[in-house]
Amino acid sequence: ADILLIDRATSTLGWALGADKPLVYLDLPICPLHPDAREAMEQALFLVDANTPGWTEELKALLAMSPDILMQSWQDKLPARKTLAEHYVVGPRQGKRQLLRWLFQARNENLGDTI
């Protein structure tokens, strides 16, 4: 595949990122993203917001982009993709103790939003 398109932030996102192919995320109203994750994805991927008028034209333009320009834009997003992966997909690349600390910190931060 030259380009991947997904519409859910599930394990599919991790698999698609692992392919290292230009990735379009279709942000659907039925599966809203957390605002922080959405902002990170806007920087790291090609995010098309299906909640806005004209989104189909935006998607068509992206899919019609020349392969060279598409790949250059994808490469330009690499630092943001690394940050996205660390914060939202695979976690930090450190030892087990650091990973557990990261998981509990994220859990506690999320619980704070609901209390």
N, C-alpha and C positions, 0 to 999 in steps of 0.2 A: 504494500500500500504506500502511496505517496503522502497521504494525509489521513488522519483518523478523526472521527467525529463521535463524541459521546454526549449523553444527556443525564448522567447520574454520577454523583460523587460517592461511588462505592468502591469496591476493590477494583473495578474496571479502570478507575482513574490511575491506580498504581500500575496496572498492567500496561495501560496506554503510555504512561510516562516512561516506563521501562523500554518501550519500543524505540524511543528517541526519534520519533517521527513527528512532524508538525501536528499539533493536536488542537482541535476545535472543541470547546465545551459549549453546548447549547444549554443556556440557563433557562429552564422551564418554570412557569409559575407553580406547577404542582410539586416541584422539588426545590424550594428556595434554599439558597446557601446562607450560612452564617455570614454577616457583613465582613468580618475579618478574613474569612476564607475566600470570599468573593473577590475582595480587593487583591489578595495574593494571587488568585487565579487570573485576574485581569492582567497582572504584570507578567505572569509566567507562561500563559497559554493564549490562544486566540479565543476569547470569550464573546459569545454572541448572546445578547439578552433578548429572549423571546417574549419578554414583557413589554417591549417597546415597539411602536409602529415602525415599519420598514425593516424589521429584523431579517426578513427573508432576502431582501436586497443586499443587506450587509453580508449575509451568509453566501449568497451567490458571488459577490465580489471577491470574497475571501477564497472561495473554491476556484475562481477563474484567475487568480493571481499567478503570475509566471513562476515556474518552479524555482528559479534562481532567487527571485525576490522573496518568495515564501521561505526558502531555506535560510536566507540571510536574516530575515525577521525572526525566525525560530531561533537561530544561533544567538541573536542579540538578547533574547529572553532567558538564556541559560542561567545567569546568576539568580534571577528571580525563581526559576524552576528548582534550583537547588534549595533555596529557602522554602519554597512551597513543599517540597518533598520532606524536608527535615521537620517542618512544623505541622504538617497536616497528613502526610502519607506514611513515611517509614520511621520517623523519629530521629533523634540524634545518633550519629555514628560513634558511639562511645561504649564503654564497658557496661556490663549488666547493672551495676549499681547506679550509674548515671542515667541509664534508660529508665529504671524504676523511679528514680527521683523525678525525671521528666514526666512520666505517666501520672504520678500522684499529684504533681504540681498542676498539670493540665486538668486533671479530675477535680481538684479543689477549686480551681479557677472557674470551671464550668458549674460546679455546685453553687458557687457564690452568685451566679446569675439567676439561679432558681429560688434562692432563699429570700 
